[in-house]
Amino acid sequence: MRSKIAYMGWLGHQNIGDEACFTAIKKMLPKESDITCWDINPWNKKFRPDMSIVGGGTLLDLGGDCRVNAIADLRGNAVPTVFWGTGVLGNGKQLSAKTAALLNSAEFIGVRGPRSLSRLLSCGIESASVIGDPAFLLTTARANSYKSDTVAINIGDARGNLWGTEKAVVAETNVLIKRITDYGLRVVLFPMWPSDMRYINMVDKKVGVIIRPWGKSIANMMDFMKSCRLVIGMKLHSVVLSAASRTPFVSIAYREKCLDFAESLDLGGWAVKSDGKHLGNKLFQLLKESERYTPNIVDKITNAYHVYKAAHDNLGARVRKLLKEE
C-alpha cells in the first residue's frame, strides 16, 4: 500500500530555493509514496495523509499563523508530523499555545540553523536539533573551478521584507561591481526567481556585467556556480546552493535566515547585513579575503555536509520506519 505524505513548502512559485529543498527531501522518502504538496491554501479535510512533513523554508512562526493552524489541524487528527530543516520566525515571548502543542507533539523537529534552534530553546522547546538546510545536501558531478575569473552575484526582489531597501542594495551592488571589474575579474548577475530581474536590470550597464537568465534547473544552477570563483548572494538559497556546490560564498544577509544558514556552517563571518554602511566595499574586501581562505571555507563546508548528511539520512530512515508502521 502506498504511503500518503503531505509536504508543506512554498512550491510552484518558480523559486529555485524552495524547489531545491523539496527535491532533496523527496530523495529520502519511500519511492512508492504519494506526495501532496501544499502551503497556505485551504486543506482538503476529506483527505488525511499518513504523515505531514514541514519542509525547508522559513515556515514556522512561533506566534502562530495560518501555516501553524493548518499543520495543527493535521496533527490533531493523529497525523505524525516532522519538521525537516525548517526555519523559525518569532521569539519565546510570541509562542502561542497552538504552536507549543504542535511542537511538543511532533515526532521530530529538525531546524535549519543555530538561530532557529535558539528561538525554540528560548521558549522551552528542547527536543529540536540543527540538521541544516535540505538543499545543502544536493550535489552534481561537475568539478569546481576555484581559479575561475568569474564572480557570480545575486540580488533581487524581497517584496520590501529586508534590512534596508532593494534599491539601496542595487546602489551598493554598482559599487561592488566596479571594484570587482577594476580588480580584473568578470561579473555575472543571476536571479533565483523571475521577479529578481526587476532589480538586476537596475544595475548600471556601463560596468560591463553579464546577466544570466532565470532557469528552473537546479543542477544547471549548481554547475554554473561550480564554474565561479565566488558567489555573492542576497537570496538565501543562492548561497545554500553555492555551498552545496562547494563554491565559497559571501551572503548579502537581507533577513536573519541568511545569518542562520551561514552560522550553521561555522561561516558567519562571510555574511553581511544588507543595510550595512559601505556594503559594496565590505563585500569586495570579503571577496579578496576569500581568495586566501578558500581551502578553509571549502573544508568547513565539507565538514558540515558530512554532519548534516548523516542527520538527514537518520531522519529519512526514521520517517520510512514510521510510514511502514502506519
Backbone bond lengths (Angstrom), bond angles and torsions (degrees), N, CA, C in turn:
res aa  C-N    CA-C-N  psi(-1)  N-CA   C-N-CA  omega(-1)  CA-C   N-CA-C  phi
1 M - - - 1.473 - - 1.528 109.07 -
2 R 1.333 116.85 133.28 1.459 121.51 -177.53 1.531 110.84 -76.79
3 S 1.334 115.37 134.37 1.464 119.96 177.19 1.520 109.98 -75.31
4 K 1.325 115.91 145.17 1.464 121.67 178.08 1.535 108.30 -108.27
5 I 1.329 115.69 119.52 1.461 121.66 -176.23 1.521 109.64 -119.10
6 A 1.333 116.24 132.52 1.461 122.05 173.12 1.527 107.70 -100.28
7 Y 1.332 117.23 117.49 1.472 121.73 -179.65 1.517 108.99 -108.02
8 M 1.334 115.73 120.51 1.462 119.99 176.30 1.527 109.87 -94.39
9 G 1.318 115.83 125.73 1.455 122.06 177.20 1.515 108.67 -173.05
10 W 1.318 116.31 154.84 1.479 120.59 -175.76 1.524 108.92 -82.71
11 L 1.330 115.60 74.82 1.459 121.95 -174.10 1.521 111.03 -101.99
12 G 1.333 114.76 163.21 1.455 120.23 177.31 1.510 114.97 80.17
13 H 1.344 117.76 16.47 1.464 121.67 -178.08 1.533 111.90 -117.26
14 Q 1.324 117.44 16.10 1.467 123.53 179.25 1.534 112.35 63.15
15 N 1.332 115.64 26.84 1.461 120.14 177.65 1.529 108.10 -98.73
16 I 1.330 116.49 111.69 1.462 121.02 -174.37 1.523 111.77 -59.57
17 G 1.341 118.11 -36.53 1.456 121.31 -176.59 1.513 113.39 -62.15
18 D 1.329 116.75 -48.98 1.465 120.03 -179.52 1.520 111.10 -67.15
19 E 1.323 116.13 -37.14 1.461 119.33 176.96 1.533 110.53 -65.46
20 A 1.341 116.81 -36.23 1.466 120.44 179.84 1.526 111.11 -66.00
21 C 1.327 117.37 -39.15 1.470 120.64 177.33 1.525 110.35 -59.88
22 F 1.324 115.94 -45.90 1.461 120.02 -179.63 1.529 111.25 -65.31
23 T 1.324 116.38 -40.47 1.469 120.79 179.11 1.522 110.60 -59.37
24 A 1.338 116.64 -43.30 1.463 120.68 -178.64 1.521 111.62 -66.94
25 I 1.320 117.41 -43.82 1.463 121.07 -177.94 1.533 110.79 -69.33
26 K 1.316 116.00 -40.54 1.466 120.27 -177.88 1.526 111.69 -58.35
27 K 1.336 117.31 -31.70 1.463 120.77 179.76 1.524 111.99 -64.61
28 M 1.344 117.31 -21.23 1.457 121.04 -176.19 1.532 113.10 -100.80
29 L 1.319 116.44 2.53 1.464 120.72 179.48 1.529 110.29 -97.08
30 P 1.319 117.21 158.45 1.465 119.53 178.83 1.530 111.25 -55.98
31 K 1.324 116.86 131.95 1.464 120.90 -177.67 1.518 112.25 -62.65
32 E 1.312 116.08 -26.33 1.463 119.62 -176.57 1.531 112.56 -87.70
33 S 1.322 118.14 4.98 1.465 120.42 -176.94 1.531 111.67 -82.28
34 D 1.331 115.17 153.18 1.459 122.43 172.72 1.525 107.55 -100.88
35 I 1.336 116.43 120.93 1.465 121.16 -175.57 1.522 109.64 -109.74
36 T 1.312 115.83 122.59 1.461 121.77 174.61 1.516 108.38 -105.30
37 C 1.330 117.08 120.93 1.468 121.44 -178.40 1.531 109.59 -95.83
38 W 1.310 115.33 139.24 1.454 120.54 -179.01 1.522 108.69 -155.24
39 D 1.313 114.92 169.46 1.461 118.64 175.87 1.519 108.39 -142.21
40 I 1.313 117.32 -98.01 1.466 118.82 -174.71 1.525 111.61 -108.50
41 N 1.308 117.67 6.70 1.460 120.07 176.67 1.532 110.12 -72.81
42 P 1.324 117.78 155.95 1.472 120.08 179.11 1.531 111.28 -56.51
43 W 1.300 115.25 135.45 1.462 120.38 -178.54 1.522 109.41 -86.89
44 N 1.332 115.59 138.88 1.462 120.87 176.56 1.529 108.54 -74.31
45 K 1.315 116.48 102.81 1.460 120.25 -172.63 1.532 113.73 -71.50
46 K 1.318 116.67 -8.01 1.453 119.43 176.32 1.531 111.29 -79.26
47 F 1.340 115.28 -17.70 1.464 119.77 -179.12 1.523 109.53 -105.81
48 R 1.335 115.77 125.69 1.450 120.06 178.98 1.524 108.85 -120.58
49 P 1.342 117.58 117.44 1.468 120.03 -179.90 1.524 111.23 -76.39
50 D 1.317 115.21 169.53 1.461 121.01 175.28 1.523 111.16 -82.36
51 M 1.329 116.54 -20.83 1.458 120.77 -179.83 1.523 109.77 -156.67
52 S 1.331 115.42 146.42 1.463 122.20 174.52 1.521 108.63 -113.61
53 I 1.335 116.78 126.41 1.465 122.09 178.04 1.520 108.94 -115.25
54 V 1.321 116.90 121.53 1.456 122.32 172.94 1.525 105.82 -94.21
55 G 1.316 116.72 111.65 1.458 121.01 -167.08 1.512 115.10 -90.83
56 G 1.353 113.94 -156.84 1.454 120.75 -179.66 1.521 111.10 -69.24
57 G 1.328 115.92 154.85 1.459 122.17 -174.57 1.512 108.88 114.49
58 T 1.326 115.97 160.64 1.466 120.48 -179.78 1.521 108.05 -86.41
59 L 1.332 115.28 82.85 1.464 122.00 -168.41 1.519 114.26 -107.14
60 L 1.330 118.55 -12.08 1.462 120.38 -174.24 1.523 110.51 -108.03
61 D 1.319 115.86 114.18 1.464 123.12 176.81 1.526 108.02 -103.02
62 L 1.331 116.48 116.74 1.462 119.83 -177.32 1.523 112.55 -62.77
63 G 1.322 116.36 -25.78 1.462 119.31 179.78 1.512 113.38 -76.93
64 G 1.336 115.70 -8.97 1.457 119.71 -178.46 1.523 110.77 88.35
65 D 1.314 117.15 135.50 1.455 122.21 177.33 1.526 108.10 -155.36
66 C 1.328 116.81 -168.61 1.468 119.50 -176.71 1.522 111.47 -64.29
67 R 1.332 117.78 -31.20 1.463 119.45 177.25 1.532 110.47 -66.91
68 V 1.322 116.04 -47.41 1.462 120.04 179.09 1.527 110.14 -58.46
69 N 1.327 116.85 -42.69 1.462 120.23 179.85 1.523 111.29 -60.53
70 A 1.332 115.96 -41.83 1.458 119.87 -178.07 1.530 111.63 -69.44
71 I 1.341 116.49 -42.28 1.470 119.67 178.89 1.528 109.71 -65.27
72 A 1.330 116.26 -41.45 1.461 120.49 -179.87 1.524 110.97 -63.84
73 D 1.330 116.72 -33.04 1.463 119.91 178.00 1.527 110.47 -63.35
74 L 1.330 116.17 -42.25 1.465 119.79 176.88 1.524 110.77 -66.34
75 R 1.336 115.45 -45.84 1.462 119.88 -177.54 1.528 110.93 -62.28
76 G 1.319 115.48 -35.15 1.456 119.49 179.56 1.509 113.21 -66.06
77 N 1.319 116.68 -16.31 1.456 121.12 177.04 1.523 111.21 -102.71
78 A 1.320 115.27 30.82 1.465 122.91 174.33 1.530 113.23 63.19
79 V 1.342 116.80 30.27 1.458 120.51 175.15 1.529 108.15 -91.27
80 P 1.340 119.15 118.52 1.470 120.52 178.38 1.524 110.78 -57.91
81 T 1.328 116.33 138.46 1.469 121.33 -176.74 1.515 110.72 -124.08
82 V 1.335 115.37 134.13 1.461 122.75 179.24 1.518 108.74 -127.25
83 F 1.326 116.95 134.30 1.467 122.51 173.08 1.527 107.08 -100.25
84 W 1.343 116.29 122.04 1.470 120.87 -168.36 1.534 109.84 -119.57
85 G 1.333 116.81 86.74 1.464 121.27 179.03 1.512 113.44 72.98
86 T 1.326 116.25 29.59 1.463 122.62 -174.50 1.523 111.50 -77.92
87 G 1.342 116.90 144.08 1.453 121.82 172.20 1.517 110.39 -89.50
88 V 1.339 116.43 152.00 1.467 121.85 -173.25 1.521 110.53 -119.83
89 L 1.314 116.05 134.02 1.460 123.76 175.27 1.527 109.41 -107.71
90 G 1.340 116.19 154.72 1.452 119.72 173.81 1.514 112.04 93.76
91 N 1.319 115.82 -174.70 1.463 121.40 179.00 1.522 110.18 -142.71
92 G 1.324 115.03 179.06 1.459 119.90 -175.12 1.517 114.29 -58.02
93 K 1.316 117.32 -33.61 1.452 120.54 -178.91 1.522 111.92 -69.27
94 Q 1.344 116.37 -19.68 1.457 120.12 -176.97 1.526 113.49 -94.63
95 L 1.324 117.60 -1.44 1.462 120.24 -173.46 1.530 110.97 -60.85
96 S 1.330 115.40 118.62 1.461 119.94 177.69 1.523 109.80 -86.05
97 A 1.311 115.70 157.91 1.462 120.47 179.88 1.525 110.61 -62.03
98 K 1.333 117.18 -37.98 1.463 120.69 -178.98 1.530 110.77 -67.29
99 T 1.354 116.47 -41.12 1.465 119.56 178.27 1.519 110.74 -65.52
100 A 1.331 116.95 -42.00 1.465 120.73 179.31 1.523 110.84 -60.86
101 A 1.329 116.81 -44.34 1.465 120.36 179.79 1.522 111.18 -64.02
102 L 1.334 115.87 -38.81 1.464 120.37 179.66 1.523 111.05 -64.57
103 L 1.334 115.99 -46.79 1.464 120.12 -178.20 1.530 111.34 -66.86
104 N 1.306 116.45 -40.47 1.467 119.77 -178.33 1.532 112.86 -68.78
105 S 1.321 116.63 -19.81 1.464 119.59 -179.46 1.533 112.87 -102.08
106 A 1.327 117.40 -3.12 1.463 120.40 -177.20 1.527 110.99 -69.07
107 E 1.331 115.94 146.07 1.466 120.73 177.32 1.522 111.84 -70.15
108 F 1.335 116.60 -31.28 1.469 119.93 179.56 1.522 108.43 -160.45
109 I 1.346 115.29 140.66 1.463 120.91 176.35 1.529 108.05 -124.46
110 G 1.320 116.25 104.07 1.458 121.62 175.68 1.511 108.75 -113.17
111 V 1.336 117.48 123.34 1.464 120.90 -175.01 1.523 111.30 -112.01
112 R 1.342 115.14 166.29 1.460 121.84 -173.16 1.526 113.24 -66.27
113 G 1.340 117.13 -45.79 1.457 119.01 -172.39 1.507 113.17 -156.25
114 P 1.354 116.11 -176.93 1.469 120.82 -174.12 1.518 114.45 -66.02
115 R 1.315 118.15 -28.85 1.465 119.22 178.83 1.526 110.90 -71.13
116 S 1.316 116.26 -39.03 1.463 119.26 175.12 1.525 110.54 -63.24
117 L 1.329 116.37 -42.22 1.465 120.42 178.73 1.520 111.09 -62.79
118 S 1.322 116.64 -43.46 1.461 120.86 -179.34 1.521 111.21 -60.46
119 R 1.316 117.34 -37.82 1.462 120.46 178.54 1.520 110.93 -62.47
120 L 1.315 116.13 -41.17 1.462 119.53 179.44 1.527 111.26 -69.02
121 L 1.335 116.11 -42.93 1.467 119.80 -179.82 1.523 111.13 -62.62
122 S 1.348 116.05 -35.52 1.472 119.49 -177.03 1.521 112.53 -66.35
123 C 1.327 116.73 -18.61 1.466 118.65 178.75 1.524 111.35 -113.72
124 G 1.330 115.88 20.54 1.453 119.93 170.74 1.516 116.30 87.08
125 I 1.327 118.38 9.31 1.468 121.33 176.42 1.528 107.33 -91.71
126 E 1.333 116.66 102.77 1.458 121.03 -170.86 1.530 113.55 -105.78
127 S 1.320 117.29 2.99 1.471 119.91 -176.50 1.521 113.40 -92.69
128 A 1.336 117.75 -0.01 1.464 120.81 -176.38 1.529 111.20 -84.69
129 S 1.321 115.57 160.49 1.463 121.54 175.39 1.525 109.03 -146.13
130 V 1.333 115.31 156.59 1.470 120.86 178.01 1.521 108.54 -85.18
131 I 1.340 116.28 122.53 1.465 119.90 176.91 1.528 111.76 -121.10
132 G 1.326 117.45 3.65 1.456 121.25 176.98 1.514 112.86 83.59
133 D 1.330 115.03 170.00 1.455 120.96 177.75 1.521 109.76 -76.12
134 P 1.333 119.50 130.15 1.462 120.40 -177.56 1.524 113.96 -55.26
135 A 1.334 117.62 -38.01 1.466 120.39 -177.19 1.521 112.43 -65.08
136 F 1.315 117.39 -20.04 1.465 122.00 178.14 1.527 111.48 -62.64
137 L 1.324 117.27 -20.22 1.463 121.07 -176.06 1.522 113.35 -87.22
138 L 1.322 118.05 -5.53 1.454 120.40 -179.94 1.529 110.80 -72.75
139 T 1.322 116.38 149.11 1.470 121.11 -179.41 1.525 110.01 -140.53
140 T 1.325 115.71 160.52 1.466 122.51 169.36 1.525 107.47 -137.14
141 A 1.321 115.99 166.95 1.475 120.50 -172.94 1.524 113.33 -84.15
142 R 1.315 118.22 -18.38 1.465 120.20 -174.66 1.523 111.78 -62.52
143 A 1.329 116.31 142.10 1.469 121.61 177.32 1.530 109.99 -78.66
144 N 1.334 115.67 154.77 1.463 120.78 179.26 1.528 111.84 -81.41
145 S 1.344 114.51 154.92 1.470 121.27 178.26 1.527 108.93 -118.75
146 Y 1.312 116.10 74.25 1.465 119.57 -175.07 1.530 113.13 -66.40
147 K 1.320 118.31 -18.55 1.462 121.84 178.68 1.523 111.94 -95.66
148 S 1.321 116.52 10.87 1.458 121.37 179.99 1.529 111.19 -59.93
149 D 1.325 116.06 154.35 1.466 120.22 175.62 1.523 111.61 -98.07
150 T 1.342 116.80 12.62 1.467 121.60 -175.88 1.528 111.43 -103.98
151 V 1.324 115.52 130.33 1.462 122.42 171.68 1.529 107.51 -113.28
152 A 1.316 116.78 123.93 1.467 121.61 179.52 1.526 109.34 -95.14
153 I 1.327 116.27 136.23 1.461 121.11 -179.34 1.526 109.32 -128.97
154 N 1.334 115.47 129.36 1.461 121.35 172.86 1.517 109.93 -114.83
155 I 1.331 116.11 126.47 1.462 122.28 165.84 1.524 105.65 -131.59
156 G 1.338 116.97 169.36 1.446 114.86 -179.71 1.505 115.66 174.20
157 D 1.305 113.59 -158.86 1.458 123.81 -170.93 1.522 111.37 -89.40
158 A 1.319 116.65 114.50 1.461 121.57 176.01 1.522 111.14 -107.22
159 R 1.334 116.40 9.07 1.464 122.10 -178.54 1.525 111.49 54.85
160 G 1.322 115.12 33.84 1.459 121.18 178.15 1.511 114.75 77.42
161 N 1.317 117.59 -0.62 1.467 121.77 -177.00 1.524 109.31 -96.19
162 L 1.336 115.87 75.75 1.459 120.36 -177.68 1.523 109.40 -156.74
163 W 1.335 114.74 166.04 1.462 119.96 170.73 1.523 107.29 -75.24
164 G 1.334 116.38 117.21 1.453 120.29 -176.25 1.518 110.35 90.07
165 T 1.331 116.43 -147.72 1.466 121.67 179.71 1.529 109.94 -135.87
166 E 1.326 115.61 156.96 1.460 119.67 177.12 1.528 110.98 -61.42
167 K 1.331 116.95 -40.00 1.468 119.57 -177.27 1.528 111.18 -67.14
168 A 1.333 116.87 -34.15 1.464 119.53 176.16 1.525 110.23 -66.48
169 V 1.335 117.14 -37.46 1.460 120.76 176.97 1.527 110.20 -64.05
170 V 1.336 117.03 -39.10 1.463 120.46 176.98 1.526 110.50 -60.56
171 A 1.325 116.78 -45.10 1.466 120.60 -179.63 1.524 111.25 -61.08
172 E 1.337 117.38 -43.22 1.458 120.72 179.28 1.531 111.33 -70.54
173 T 1.337 116.18 -29.39 1.463 119.38 176.33 1.521 110.80 -66.07
174 N 1.322 117.15 -36.56 1.471 120.10 175.42 1.527 111.14 -60.53
175 V 1.333 116.38 -41.00 1.471 120.62 176.57 1.522 110.13 -62.49
176 L 1.319 115.54 -46.39 1.464 121.27 -179.04 1.525 111.62 -60.84
177 I 1.318 116.96 -47.77 1.461 120.51 -177.14 1.527 110.97 -63.41
178 K 1.311 117.22 -40.45 1.473 120.70 178.07 1.523 110.24 -59.11
179 R 1.309 116.65 -43.92 1.469 119.95 -179.28 1.529 111.24 -68.20
180 I 1.336 116.61 -38.08 1.467 119.48 -179.87 1.524 110.93 -66.50
181 T 1.321 116.86 -45.55 1.468 119.58 -178.45 1.528 111.14 -68.92
182 D 1.320 117.69 -35.85 1.470 120.39 174.50 1.525 110.99 -63.47
183 Y 1.315 116.26 -27.52 1.465 123.12 179.69 1.533 111.16 -77.88
184 G 1.328 115.87 -10.91 1.457 120.02 176.11 1.517 115.36 98.90
185 L 1.329 116.80 12.86 1.453 120.21 179.85 1.532 110.78 -107.62
186 R 1.330 115.27 160.68 1.452 122.59 -179.10 1.527 109.24 -97.82
187 V 1.331 116.90 144.41 1.462 121.83 -179.03 1.527 109.99 -116.66
188 V 1.335 115.65 131.60 1.454 122.32 172.68 1.528 108.21 -120.72
189 L 1.315 116.58 120.45 1.467 121.54 175.11 1.523 109.10 -90.08
190 F 1.346 116.39 139.79 1.456 118.59 -178.77 1.531 111.06 -143.43
191 P 1.339 117.33 146.19 1.468 121.64 177.77 1.524 111.35 -95.32
192 M 1.330 116.30 153.79 1.455 121.80 171.84 1.528 111.54 -99.53
193 W 1.303 116.38 -22.15 1.466 120.77 168.88 1.519 107.51 -149.42
194 P 1.341 118.48 157.93 1.465 121.27 -167.90 1.520 115.23 -53.39
195 S 1.332 118.59 -37.63 1.462 119.58 -176.42 1.520 113.06 -68.32
196 D 1.339 117.59 -13.04 1.468 119.79 174.25 1.528 111.20 -60.61
197 M 1.341 116.51 -26.75 1.462 120.01 -176.45 1.524 112.24 -62.09
198 R 1.316 117.25 -25.14 1.469 119.57 178.12 1.528 110.55 -55.55
199 Y 1.318 116.75 -42.24 1.463 120.75 -177.11 1.529 111.86 -89.38
200 I 1.315 117.21 -32.52 1.461 119.70 175.53 1.524 110.07 -60.64
201 N 1.327 116.95 -38.15 1.469 120.93 -179.83 1.526 112.96 -72.01
202 M 1.335 117.58 -10.76 1.464 120.61 176.17 1.530 112.53 -82.82
203 V 1.324 116.44 -13.13 1.458 119.87 -178.04 1.527 109.75 -65.29
204 D 1.314 115.59 143.69 1.464 122.07 -179.39 1.530 110.40 -60.02
205 K 1.327 116.33 115.30 1.471 120.16 -177.33 1.529 112.25 -72.17
206 K 1.328 118.21 -14.31 1.461 120.50 -177.58 1.522 112.78 -68.82
207 V 1.316 116.89 -18.84 1.467 119.50 -176.83 1.517 112.72 -79.33
208 G 1.338 117.42 -4.92 1.458 120.27 172.85 1.512 115.42 76.06
209 V 1.318 117.82 38.60 1.460 120.67 178.94 1.527 110.34 -84.02
210 I 1.314 115.25 158.92 1.459 122.37 172.53 1.523 107.28 -103.13
211 I 1.327 117.51 137.94 1.456 121.45 178.58 1.525 108.75 -109.82
212 R 1.329 115.08 121.06 1.464 120.77 177.80 1.523 108.19 -89.94
213 P 1.309 119.10 124.87 1.462 120.56 -177.47 1.524 111.86 -69.39
214 W 1.329 115.18 158.45 1.460 119.99 177.35 1.520 109.95 -66.77
215 G 1.317 115.66 142.72 1.454 121.67 174.56 1.513 108.40 -146.51
216 K 1.324 117.14 151.92 1.453 120.24 -173.42 1.525 113.86 -87.68
217 S 1.347 117.91 -8.11 1.459 120.65 -175.68 1.529 111.40 -78.48
218 I 1.321 115.93 118.05 1.466 121.13 177.70 1.526 109.95 -68.08
219 A 1.328 117.22 -41.88 1.470 121.30 -179.51 1.520 110.91 -62.48
220 N 1.332 117.51 -41.73 1.465 120.04 178.35 1.521 111.25 -64.33
221 M 1.330 116.27 -38.83 1.456 120.03 177.58 1.529 110.63 -61.84
222 M 1.328 116.84 -44.78 1.465 120.20 -178.96 1.527 111.56 -68.01
223 D 1.327 117.53 -38.03 1.460 119.98 177.17 1.527 110.89 -64.45
224 F 1.333 116.35 -38.23 1.465 119.78 174.65 1.522 110.45 -60.84
225 M 1.329 117.27 -44.19 1.462 120.33 -179.50 1.525 111.12 -63.57
226 K 1.337 117.29 -34.35 1.459 120.42 178.51 1.526 112.40 -67.60
227 S 1.334 116.28 -17.62 1.461 120.20 178.28 1.521 112.30 -87.80
228 C 1.340 116.82 1.89 1.468 121.88 -175.29 1.526 111.65 -107.59
229 R 1.314 114.91 155.86 1.462 121.23 174.27 1.524 110.84 -76.07
230 L 1.331 115.44 -37.23 1.467 121.41 -174.69 1.516 108.81 -156.04
231 V 1.329 116.64 145.63 1.457 122.30 171.23 1.521 108.16 -112.49
232 I 1.324 116.38 125.02 1.460 122.14 173.72 1.518 105.82 -110.07
233 G 1.340 116.78 110.97 1.454 119.13 -169.74 1.506 114.60 -128.04
234 M 1.313 115.11 139.06 1.467 121.24 174.68 1.531 110.56 -88.18
235 K 1.311 117.61 -51.48 1.463 120.17 -179.82 1.526 109.72 -66.42
236 L 1.326 116.03 139.20 1.461 121.34 -175.39 1.521 112.26 -50.42
237 H 1.322 117.26 -50.55 1.458 118.59 -172.33 1.522 113.94 -80.28
238 S 1.323 117.09 -4.00 1.463 117.75 168.59 1.526 109.30 -67.16
239 V 1.330 117.54 -37.34 1.465 119.70 178.61 1.528 111.72 -87.54
240 V 1.335 117.80 -27.62 1.468 119.93 175.12 1.529 109.26 -62.67
241 L 1.322 117.25 -48.14 1.461 120.29 179.89 1.526 111.78 -70.32
242 S 1.315 117.31 -29.13 1.466 120.12 172.94 1.519 109.96 -62.57
243 A 1.335 116.08 -46.07 1.463 119.91 178.21 1.517 110.68 -64.00
244 A 1.327 117.33 -41.09 1.459 120.70 177.63 1.527 110.99 -60.81
245 S 1.333 115.76 -29.70 1.467 121.38 178.91 1.524 112.43 -84.71
246 R 1.344 117.22 -0.59 1.461 123.78 -176.31 1.529 111.50 63.02
247 T 1.314 116.17 31.38 1.462 121.69 176.72 1.519 108.50 -105.02
248 P 1.341 119.37 127.85 1.462 120.77 178.57 1.527 111.10 -55.52
249 F 1.330 115.59 148.63 1.457 119.87 -178.60 1.519 110.65 -137.89
250 V 1.332 114.37 159.32 1.460 122.58 166.13 1.518 105.75 -127.07
251 S 1.311 116.26 126.36 1.457 121.29 -177.15 1.523 111.35 -93.38
252 I 1.350 115.97 124.13 1.468 120.88 167.80 1.528 104.70 -84.42
253 A 1.300 116.05 91.01 1.470 121.29 -169.71 1.524 109.80 -73.75
254 Y 1.329 115.25 98.63 1.465 119.15 -177.94 1.520 111.80 -86.63
255 R 1.338 116.99 -19.60 1.455 122.61 174.01 1.522 107.97 -144.39
256 E 1.346 115.48 169.04 1.459 119.21 -173.25 1.523 112.64 -64.24
257 K 1.319 117.88 -24.13 1.463 119.86 -179.28 1.527 111.54 -60.78
258 C 1.329 117.62 -28.35 1.463 120.64 178.28 1.532 110.45 -69.12
259 L 1.322 117.02 -39.61 1.460 121.04 175.72 1.526 110.29 -66.86
260 D 1.328 116.28 -38.28 1.460 122.18 179.01 1.525 110.22 -57.53
261 F 1.332 117.01 -46.76 1.457 119.63 -179.31 1.522 111.95 -69.13
262 A 1.328 118.18 -46.63 1.468 120.52 -178.66 1.531 110.49 -57.94
263 E 1.321 116.12 -41.82 1.473 119.88 179.94 1.528 111.59 -70.08
264 S 1.328 117.92 -25.26 1.462 119.92 177.72 1.526 111.82 -67.33
265 L 1.335 116.61 -17.95 1.470 121.81 177.41 1.529 111.68 -104.62
266 D 1.335 116.73 6.75 1.463 121.72 -174.07 1.523 110.32 60.85
267 L 1.339 116.06 37.18 1.466 121.79 179.58 1.534 110.44 -127.26
268 G 1.323 115.19 35.59 1.455 119.81 -178.59 1.513 113.69 -60.80
269 G 1.315 117.63 -25.87 1.460 121.19 179.33 1.517 113.67 -70.72
270 W 1.329 116.50 -9.59 1.465 120.93 -179.28 1.529 111.13 -103.21
271 A 1.332 115.84 25.44 1.470 121.83 176.05 1.526 108.42 -129.23
272 V 1.333 115.96 132.51 1.462 122.14 -178.75 1.520 108.48 -127.65
273 K 1.323 117.48 129.41 1.458 120.78 -178.66 1.530 110.55 -61.83
274 S 1.329 114.89 142.37 1.465 120.73 -172.46 1.526 114.07 -69.16
275 D 1.328 117.80 -14.77 1.468 119.56 179.25 1.521 112.39 -101.76
276 G 1.340 117.48 11.35 1.457 120.24 -178.81 1.518 112.63 -67.51
277 K 1.321 116.47 147.76 1.462 120.73 177.39 1.528 109.83 -67.18
278 H 1.326 114.96 142.35 1.468 121.82 178.09 1.534 110.67 55.60
279 L 1.336 115.54 42.58 1.460 121.26 -176.18 1.527 111.89 -55.80
280 G 1.331 117.32 -46.26 1.461 120.64 -177.88 1.515 112.45 -58.49
281 N 1.327 116.74 -43.63 1.465 120.46 179.59 1.526 111.37 -68.56
282 K 1.332 117.46 -37.65 1.466 120.39 178.27 1.524 110.81 -63.69
283 L 1.334 115.93 -41.88 1.455 119.74 179.66 1.520 111.33 -64.58
284 F 1.324 115.80 -37.76 1.467 118.58 178.95 1.527 111.03 -66.87
285 Q 1.319 117.37 -39.06 1.462 119.73 177.81 1.525 110.98 -63.68
286 L 1.330 116.83 -38.11 1.461 119.71 177.13 1.524 111.02 -67.59
287 L 1.325 117.06 -34.97 1.466 120.00 174.54 1.526 110.26 -58.50
288 K 1.313 116.65 -47.06 1.463 120.14 -179.60 1.529 110.97 -64.10
289 E 1.338 117.11 -40.05 1.465 120.02 178.84 1.525 111.17 -66.37
290 S 1.333 116.47 -34.77 1.461 120.10 -177.57 1.521 111.68 -63.05
291 E 1.328 117.31 -28.28 1.464 120.40 179.00 1.520 110.82 -62.39
292 R 1.320 115.62 -34.90 1.465 120.25 -179.93 1.529 111.60 -81.53
293 Y 1.322 116.08 -30.88 1.462 120.01 -173.39 1.535 113.79 -102.41
294 T 1.318 118.21 8.95 1.469 119.94 -177.30 1.529 113.16 -51.09
295 P 1.347 120.22 -48.42 1.474 118.89 179.61 1.525 112.72 -59.03
296 N 1.333 116.90 -39.68 1.460 121.15 179.54 1.522 111.23 -66.79
297 I 1.335 116.67 -41.76 1.462 121.08 179.46 1.525 110.11 -63.20
298 V 1.332 116.27 -46.28 1.460 120.42 -178.93 1.528 110.83 -64.44
299 D 1.339 117.10 -37.51 1.471 120.15 177.15 1.525 111.06 -62.10
300 K 1.322 116.91 -43.02 1.467 120.34 -179.89 1.528 110.84 -65.41
301 I 1.322 115.79 -41.15 1.464 119.75 177.48 1.524 110.43 -61.82
302 T 1.330 116.33 -44.64 1.466 121.16 -177.98 1.517 111.33 -65.75
303 N 1.331 116.70 -43.11 1.465 120.27 178.90 1.531 111.05 -62.40
304 A 1.338 115.99 -43.27 1.467 119.60 178.95 1.523 110.54 -64.18
305 Y 1.325 116.42 -38.01 1.459 119.91 179.12 1.524 111.02 -57.79
306 H 1.321 117.45 -46.48 1.466 120.26 -178.23 1.532 111.09 -63.51
307 V 1.328 116.84 -40.10 1.469 120.43 179.32 1.524 110.54 -64.06
308 Y 1.335 116.67 -49.43 1.459 120.16 -176.25 1.523 112.48 -74.40
309 K 1.314 117.28 -29.96 1.471 119.72 176.26 1.529 109.53 -62.97
310 A 1.336 116.89 -42.80 1.461 120.18 178.00 1.530 110.66 -63.02
311 A 1.340 116.73 -40.39 1.469 120.00 179.72 1.526 110.96 -65.14
312 H 1.329 117.31 -40.79 1.463 120.63 179.21 1.527 111.32 -69.38
313 D 1.314 116.03 -39.60 1.470 118.94 177.55 1.531 110.78 -61.00
314 N 1.334 115.97 -43.23 1.466 120.24 178.97 1.529 111.17 -63.64
315 L 1.327 115.67 -40.74 1.462 119.49 179.09 1.530 110.44 -66.90
316 G 1.330 116.36 -41.18 1.460 119.64 177.49 1.524 111.65 -58.75
317 A 1.335 116.08 -43.34 1.470 120.33 178.59 1.529 110.71 -64.39
318 R 1.321 116.30 -38.47 1.464 120.70 179.39 1.526 111.08 -65.08
319 V 1.324 115.85 -42.37 1.462 120.22 179.46 1.523 110.56 -65.15
320 R 1.320 116.81 -43.70 1.471 119.78 179.74 1.529 111.18 -62.46
321 K 1.327 116.39 -36.53 1.458 120.29 178.20 1.533 110.82 -67.46
322 L 1.328 116.46 -42.71 1.457 120.43 179.07 1.531 110.97 -61.65
323 L 1.316 116.26 -41.63 1.457 120.39 -179.96 1.523 111.53 -66.51
324 K 1.332 115.50 -37.52 1.461 119.10 179.30 1.513 110.32 -66.39
325 E 1.344 115.52 -38.68 1.461 119.70 179.80 1.517 111.67 -70.12
326 E 1.348 115.35 -27.31 1.463 118.61 177.76 1.518 109.63 -63.99
